[in-house]
Amino acid sequence: VPVPVPRANPRAVEVDAAGRWWVALGAPRQIAVHDPTAAGDAAWRTFPTGMYPHSVALGRDGEGWFNGHFT
């Protein structure tokens, strides 16, 4: 599935209980969430991290968490 973010550089993926993909995007310093039930670019939401994200994890509350690659 193409990620509609320039230089996306996807690094890690976790799938939540609703089937959404949480993806760490290294170079653009973002976390992206892909909803496979939505169409086109509307299937993606992105969140700036302020740093190069390395990994993503999901909490019991459904929230996404990440750690920085160089931290």
C-alpha positions in Angstrom: 0.0 0.0 0.0 1.6 3.3 -1.0 2.1 5.8 1.8 1.2 9.3 0.4 4.0 11.1 2.2 7.2 12.1 0.4 10.3 10.1 1.5 8.0 8.1 3.8 10.7 5.6 4.8 8.4 3.3 6.8 10.2 1.6 9.7 7.8 -0.2 11.9 4.1 -1.3 11.8 1.7 -2.3 14.5 -2.0 -3.3 13.8 -4.6 -2.2 16.4 -7.8 -4.1 17.3 -9.8 -2.1 14.7 -7.4 -3.2 11.9 -5.7 0.2 11.5 -2.0 0.2 10.7 0.2 2.4 12.9 3.4 3.1 11.0 6.6 4.9 12.0 7.8 7.1 9.1 11.5 7.9 9.6 12.6 10.6 7.3 9.5 12.8 7.5 9.5 12.4 11.3 5.9 11.3 11.5 3.6 8.5 12.7 1.0 7.5 10.2 -2.3 5.7 10.8 -3.8 3.7 7.8 -7.5 2.7 7.9 -7.9 0.0 5.3 -11.7 0.5 5.3 -11.3 4.1 3.9 -10.6 5.0 0.3 -7.5 6.7 -1.2 -5.5 9.3 0.7 -8.4 9.6 3.2 -7.2 6.2 4.5 -4.1 7.9 6.0 -3.6 10.4 8.9 -0.2 11.6 9.9 1.1 13.1 13.1 4.4 15.0 13.5 6.8 13.5 16.1 9.5 16.2 16.1 12.2 13.4 15.9 13.1 10.4 13.7 10.7 7.7 15.0 12.2 4.2 15.2 9.4 1.9 16.6 5.7 2.2 17.3 3.7 0.4 20.0 0.0 0.4 21.0 -1.2 0.9 24.5 -4.1 -0.9 26.1 -6.0 2.4 25.7 -5.7 2.3 21.9 -3.1 5.1 21.8 0.0 4.9 19.6 3.4 5.3 21.2 6.8 5.7 19.6 10.5 5.9 20.5 13.1 8.0 18.7 15.9 6.3 16.7 18.7 8.4 18.1 17.4 8.8 21.7 
